[in-house]
């Protein structure tokens, strides 16, 4: 069948289901580009000025990967856990978790140039903190909010299928969210049994989230792990990530869910695992000149069945690189992966990216789809 910009929801699901023929969906993630301009008080170019994010995507006639649907899933702690926040300085927030077995704190600092933030102090720094964090994971219950889903549908319907960005997996949660790289490495070395108990608690705590996902109408689920081969060794992947991915597949696939994971760092050490961990596709694999592997190696690793989400090096949307390099990468992806490609930016549109380049890619994808014979 033919698709147009009013069919983004259907085309999104059809690609995962293997029903899209050679059609391709262009789904550039330009929210950060939008947010940065708004944060700095810079106008959006041309007809986009004054647009909400959803209206911006409609104006551009491109799809969005709508992770806003994560708001449909509510995390609650047991009644004996208290969570508070306190402003302690310019752009600095102190978070505090008080539990029957102890207290945890973290400090989050905002940026001056964009709406993002980072940790001044991670939540977990000592063996005792690991024990308290383990308690928090075991005191967690997730639920699905149909009312929030309907509200988001009213805003985003037609721009792409609803998508959920699930919690990070075991060691990745520690590295990115609760401990940082250094603390995680030392803890795995000095307190391996304690850490593995913590990982088991994380996995158990996410069981109710899997229940909520099964209950929900959301079909496309992303593991937001931000895997980076420069930190996550093959040994750690096999021991701590792969078993959880396979368990999630066992639980979710019978309910018609499509599963992919976010691998946006160096890929070379992890490419052998693309087909061993139960995924339908992989998001944000980043080729040269930005990532550490040529696009051809990424394509080879996907084989004849996996879906690629994104695939265009983000820096090619800046005028640092000639437009010809961008379009050459786009053409390779179309020719090699048509029908298994949700084309996008690996990983986000840069703040200095040129929206005209987004339009050029959109136009090429529209021509590609129009030239297909049903």
C-alpha positions as CSV (number, residue, x, y, z in Angstrom):
1,X,0.0,0.0,0.0
2,X,1.0,3.6,-0.4
3,X,1.6,5.8,2.7
4,X,1.7,9.5,3.2
5,X,2.3,11.9,6.1
6,X,-1.1,11.0,7.6
7,X,-0.1,7.4,7.9
8,X,2.9,7.7,10.2
9,X,1.3,5.7,13.0
10,X,0.5,2.8,10.7
11,X,3.8,2.8,8.8
12,X,5.7,2.9,12.1
13,X,4.0,-0.3,13.3
14,X,4.0,-1.9,9.8
15,X,7.8,-1.6,9.6
16,X,8.2,-3.5,12.9
17,X,5.7,-6.1,11.8
18,X,7.4,-6.7,8.5
19,X,4.4,-5.4,6.5
20,X,5.7,-2.2,5.0
21,X,7.3,-3.6,1.8
22,X,10.3,-1.4,1.1
23,X,8.7,1.7,2.6
24,X,10.7,3.9,5.0
25,X,9.6,6.2,7.8
26,X,11.6,9.3,8.4
27,X,11.6,10.0,12.1
28,X,14.1,12.7,13.0
29,X,14.4,13.5,16.7
30,X,14.6,17.3,16.7
31,X,13.1,17.9,20.2
32,X,16.5,18.8,21.7
33,X,17.2,21.2,18.9
34,X,13.8,22.8,19.6
35,X,14.2,22.8,23.3
36,X,17.7,24.4,23.1
37,X,16.4,27.2,21.0
38,X,13.5,27.9,23.3
39,X,15.8,27.8,26.3
40,X,18.1,30.4,24.8
41,X,15.3,32.5,23.5
42,X,16.3,32.0,19.9
43,X,13.6,32.1,17.2
44,X,12.8,29.0,15.2
45,X,13.4,29.4,11.5
46,X,10.7,30.4,9.1
47,X,7.3,28.8,9.4
48,X,8.3,27.0,12.6
49,X,8.4,30.1,14.8
50,X,5.7,29.9,17.4
51,X,5.0,26.2,16.9
52,X,4.6,23.7,19.7
53,X,6.7,20.5,19.2
54,X,3.7,18.6,17.8
55,X,2.8,21.4,15.4
56,X,6.5,21.7,14.3
57,X,6.5,18.0,13.3
58,X,3.2,18.5,11.4
59,X,4.5,21.6,9.6
60,X,7.6,19.6,8.6
61,X,5.5,16.5,7.6
62,X,7.9,14.2,9.4
63,X,7.3,11.6,12.1
64,X,8.4,11.8,15.8
65,X,9.6,9.0,18.0
66,X,7.1,9.9,20.8
67,X,8.7,9.0,24.1
68,X,6.3,11.4,25.8
69,X,4.2,8.2,26.3
70,X,6.6,7.3,29.1
71,X,4.4,9.6,31.2
72,X,1.7,7.0,31.1
73,X,3.6,4.8,33.5
74,X,3.6,5.9,37.1
75,X,6.3,4.7,39.6
76,X,5.2,4.6,43.2
77,X,7.2,3.7,46.3
78,X,5.8,2.0,49.4
79,X,4.2,4.4,51.9
80,X,7.3,4.3,54.2
81,X,9.5,5.9,51.5
82,X,9.6,9.7,51.4
83,X,11.0,11.6,48.4
84,X,11.7,15.3,48.7
85,X,13.5,17.9,46.6
86,X,15.1,21.2,47.7
87,X,16.7,24.0,45.7
88,X,20.2,24.6,47.2
89,X,21.7,27.0,44.7
90,X,21.4,28.4,41.2
91,X,20.4,25.5,39.0
92,X,21.1,23.0,41.8
93,X,18.6,20.6,43.3
94,X,19.1,18.3,46.3
95,X,17.0,15.1,46.1
96,X,16.4,13.0,49.2
97,X,15.0,9.5,49.6
98,X,14.2,8.5,53.2
99,X,13.5,4.8,53.9
100,X,13.3,2.6,57.0
101,X,16.8,1.3,56.2
102,X,18.5,4.6,55.6
103,X,18.7,7.7,53.5
104,X,20.0,8.5,50.0
105,X,20.7,11.9,48.5
106,X,21.8,13.2,45.0
107,X,22.5,16.7,43.7
108,X,21.4,17.6,40.2
109,X,22.8,20.6,38.4
110,X,21.2,22.3,35.4
111,X,23.1,23.7,32.5
112,X,23.4,27.3,31.5
113,X,23.2,26.7,27.7
114,X,20.4,24.2,27.5
115,X,17.6,22.6,29.5
116,X,19.5,19.4,30.3
117,X,21.0,18.5,33.7
118,X,23.7,16.3,35.1
119,X,24.7,14.8,38.5
120,X,26.9,16.8,40.8
121,X,26.5,14.0,43.3
122,X,25.3,10.5,42.5
123,X,22.7,8.8,44.7
124,X,24.9,5.7,45.5
125,X,28.5,6.1,46.7
126,X,29.0,3.5,49.5
127,X,28.1,-0.1,50.2
128,X,25.5,1.1,52.6
129,X,24.0,3.2,49.9
130,X,23.8,0.1,47.7
131,X,21.7,-1.6,50.4
132,X,19.3,1.3,50.7
133,X,19.0,1.6,46.9
134,X,18.2,-2.2,46.8
135,X,15.4,-1.5,49.3
136,X,14.0,1.2,47.1
137,X,13.9,-1.1,44.1
138,X,12.0,-3.7,46.1
139,X,9.6,-1.0,47.3
140,X,8.6,0.0,43.8
141,X,5.3,-0.6,42.0
142,X,4.5,0.6,38.4
143,X,1.1,1.2,37.0
144,X,-0.4,2.4,33.6
145,X,-2.4,5.6,33.4
146,X,-5.0,5.4,30.6
147,X,-6.0,9.0,31.2
148,X,-2.5,10.3,30.4
149,X,-2.4,8.0,27.3
150,X,-5.6,9.6,25.9
151,X,-4.3,13.1,26.6
152,X,-1.1,12.3,24.7
153,X,-3.0,10.7,21.9
154,X,-5.0,13.9,21.4
155,X,-1.7,15.8,21.0
156,X,0.4,13.4,19.0
157,X,-1.9,11.0,17.1
158,X,-0.8,10.7,13.5
159,X,2.8,11.7,14.0
160,X,4.1,8.2,14.9
161,X,3.2,5.2,17.0
162,X,3.2,5.5,20.8
163,X,6.5,4.4,22.1
164,X,7.8,3.7,25.7
165,X,11.3,4.3,26.9
166,X,11.7,1.6,29.6
167,X,14.1,1.9,32.6
168,X,17.7,1.2,32.0
169,X,19.0,-2.3,32.6
170,X,21.0,-3.3,35.7
171,X,24.6,-2.1,35.2
172,X,23.4,0.6,32.8
173,X,21.1,2.1,35.4
174,X,24.1,2.3,37.8
175,X,26.5,3.8,35.2
176,X,24.1,6.4,33.9
177,X,21.6,7.2,36.8
178,X,22.6,6.1,40.3
179,X,26.4,5.6,40.6
180,X,28.4,6.8,37.7
181,X,31.1,4.9,35.9
182,X,33.9,5.1,38.5
183,X,31.7,4.1,41.5
184,X,30.1,1.2,39.5
185,X,33.5,-0.2,38.4
186,X,34.9,-0.1,42.0
187,X,31.7,-1.5,43.5
188,X,31.7,-4.5,41.0
189,X,35.3,-5.1,41.9
190,X,35.0,-4.7,45.7
191,X,31.4,-5.7,46.4
192,X,30.4,-8.1,43.6
193,X,27.8,-10.0,45.7
194,X,26.2,-6.8,47.0
195,X,26.1,-5.4,43.4
196,X,24.6,-8.5,41.9
197,X,21.9,-8.5,44.6
198,X,21.2,-4.9,43.7
199,X,20.9,-5.9,40.0
200,X,18.5,-8.7,40.9
201,X,16.4,-6.2,42.8
202,X,16.3,-3.8,39.8
203,X,15.1,-6.6,37.6
204,X,12.5,-7.7,40.1
205,X,11.4,-4.1,40.6
206,X,10.7,-3.8,36.9
207,X,8.4,-6.8,36.8
208,X,5.4,-4.6,37.6
209,X,6.5,-2.2,34.8
210,X,6.4,-5.2,32.4
211,X,2.9,-6.0,33.7
212,X,1.9,-2.3,33.1
213,X,3.4,-2.4,29.6
214,X,1.4,-5.6,28.8
215,X,-1.7,-3.9,30.0
216,X,-1.1,-0.8,27.9
217,X,-1.9,-0.4,24.1
218,X,1.7,0.8,23.5
219,X,3.3,-1.7,21.1
220,X,6.8,-0.3,20.6
221,X,9.2,-0.5,23.6
222,X,12.7,0.8,23.8
223,X,15.3,-0.1,26.3
224,X,16.9,3.3,26.9
225,X,20.3,1.9,27.9
226,X,22.7,4.2,26.0
227,X,25.1,1.3,25.5
228,X,28.7,2.4,24.9
229,X,31.4,-0.2,24.1
230,X,34.1,2.0,25.6
231,X,32.6,1.4,29.1
232,X,30.4,-1.8,28.9
233,X,32.7,-4.7,28.1
234,X,31.4,-7.8,26.2
235,X,31.8,-9.8,29.5
236,X,29.5,-7.4,31.3
237,X,27.0,-7.3,28.4
238,X,26.8,-11.1,28.5
239,X,26.5,-11.3,32.2
240,X,24.3,-8.3,33.2
241,X,22.4,-7.1,30.1
242,X,21.7,-10.0,27.8
243,X,19.8,-12.2,30.3
244,X,17.5,-9.3,31.2
245,X,16.8,-8.6,27.5
246,X,15.9,-12.2,26.9
247,X,13.6,-12.3,29.9
248,X,11.8,-9.2,28.7
249,X,11.3,-10.7,25.3
250,X,9.9,-13.8,26.9
251,X,7.4,-11.7,28.8
252,X,6.5,-9.1,26.2
253,X,6.6,-10.7,22.8
254,X,3.6,-13.0,23.4
255,X,1.5,-9.7,23.8
256,X,2.5,-8.3,20.5
257,X,5.2,-5.9,21.6
258,X,8.1,-4.8,19.5
259,X,11.4,-4.4,21.2
260,X,14.5,-2.3,20.5
261,X,17.4,-0.9,22.5
262,X,19.4,2.4,22.4
263,X,23.0,1.7,21.4
264,X,24.4,5.2,20.8
265,X,28.1,4.9,22.0
266,X,31.1,3.1,20.5
267,X,29.8,-0.1,18.9
268,X,32.7,-2.2,17.8
269,X,32.9,-4.5,20.9
270,X,29.1,-5.0,20.9
271,X,28.3,-5.7,17.3
272,X,28.6,-9.5,17.8
273,X,25.5,-9.3,20.2
274,X,23.0,-7.8,17.8
275,X,21.3,-11.1,17.3
276,X,21.8,-12.8,20.7
277,X,19.6,-10.7,22.9
278,X,16.1,-11.0,21.6
279,X,15.7,-7.6,20.0
280,X,13.5,-6.7,16.9
281,X,15.7,-3.7,16.2
282,X,18.4,-1.3,17.5
283,X,18.2,2.5,17.9
284,X,20.8,5.2,17.4
285,X,23.7,3.1,16.1
286,X,26.1,5.8,15.0
287,X,28.4,5.4,12.1
288,X,31.5,7.3,11.1
289,X,32.4,10.2,11.0
290,X,30.8,10.4,14.5
291,X,30.8,6.8,15.8
292,X,33.6,4.3,15.8
293,X,32.5,2.0,12.9
294,X,31.7,2.5,9.2
295,X,28.1,2.4,8.2
296,X,28.8,-0.9,6.2
297,X,29.7,-2.7,9.5
298,X,26.5,-1.6,11.1
299,X,24.5,-2.8,8.2
300,X,26.3,-6.1,8.2
301,X,25.6,-6.6,11.9
302,X,21.9,-6.2,11.4
303,X,21.8,-9.1,9.0
304,X,18.6,-9.7,7.0
305,X,16.0,-9.3,9.8
306,X,16.8,-6.6,12.4
307,X,15.3,-3.1,12.1
308,X,17.5,0.0,12.3
309,X,16.1,3.1,14.0
310,X,18.1,6.3,13.0
311,X,21.4,5.5,11.3
312,X,22.5,9.0,10.1
313,X,25.4,10.5,12.0
314,X,24.0,13.6,13.8
315,X,27.0,15.8,12.9
316,X,26.1,15.5,9.2
317,X,23.2,17.9,9.9
318,X,25.7,20.7,10.7
319,X,27.4,22.7,8.0
320,X,30.8,21.4,9.3
321,X,30.3,18.6,6.8
322,X,29.3,18.9,3.2
323,X,25.7,18.1,2.4
324,X,26.8,15.4,0.0
325,X,28.1,13.3,2.8
326,X,24.7,13.5,4.5
327,X,22.8,12.5,1.4
328,X,25.3,9.7,0.6
329,X,24.7,8.1,4.0
330,X,20.9,8.5,3.5
331,X,21.1,6.8,0.1
332,X,23.0,3.9,1.4
333,X,20.5,3.4,4.2
334,X,17.6,3.5,1.8
335,X,19.1,1.1,-0.6
336,X,20.3,-1.4,1.9
337,X,17.5,-1.3,4.5
338,X,14.3,-0.2,2.7
339,X,11.4,-1.8,4.6
340,X,13.5,-2.3,7.8
341,X,14.4,1.3,8.3
342,X,13.0,4.0,10.6
343,X,15.4,6.6,9.3
344,X,16.5,9.2,11.8
345,X,19.3,11.1,13.5
346,X,21.8,9.1,15.6
347,X,21.2,10.3,18.2
348,X,19.6,13.8,18.2
349,X,19.5,16.8,16.0
350,X,22.5,19.0,17.1
351,X,21.8,22.5,18.5
352,X,23.7,23.9,15.5
353,X,22.0,21.6,13.0
354,X,20.3,23.0,9.9
355,X,16.6,22.3,9.6
356,X,16.9,22.7,5.8
357,X,19.0,19.4,5.8
358,X,16.1,17.7,7.7
359,X,13.8,18.9,4.9
360,X,16.1,17.5,2.2
361,X,16.2,14.1,3.8
362,X,12.4,14.2,4.2
363,X,12.1,15.0,0.5
364,X,14.3,12.1,-0.5
365,X,12.4,9.7,1.6
366,X,9.1,10.9,0.1
367,X,10.5,10.3,-3.4
368,X,11.7,6.9,-2.3
369,X,8.3,5.9,-1.0
370,X,6.5,7.4,-4.0
371,X,8.6,5.5,-6.5
372,X,7.8,2.1,-4.9
373,X,5.4,-0.2,-6.8
374,X,2.8,-1.8,-4.5
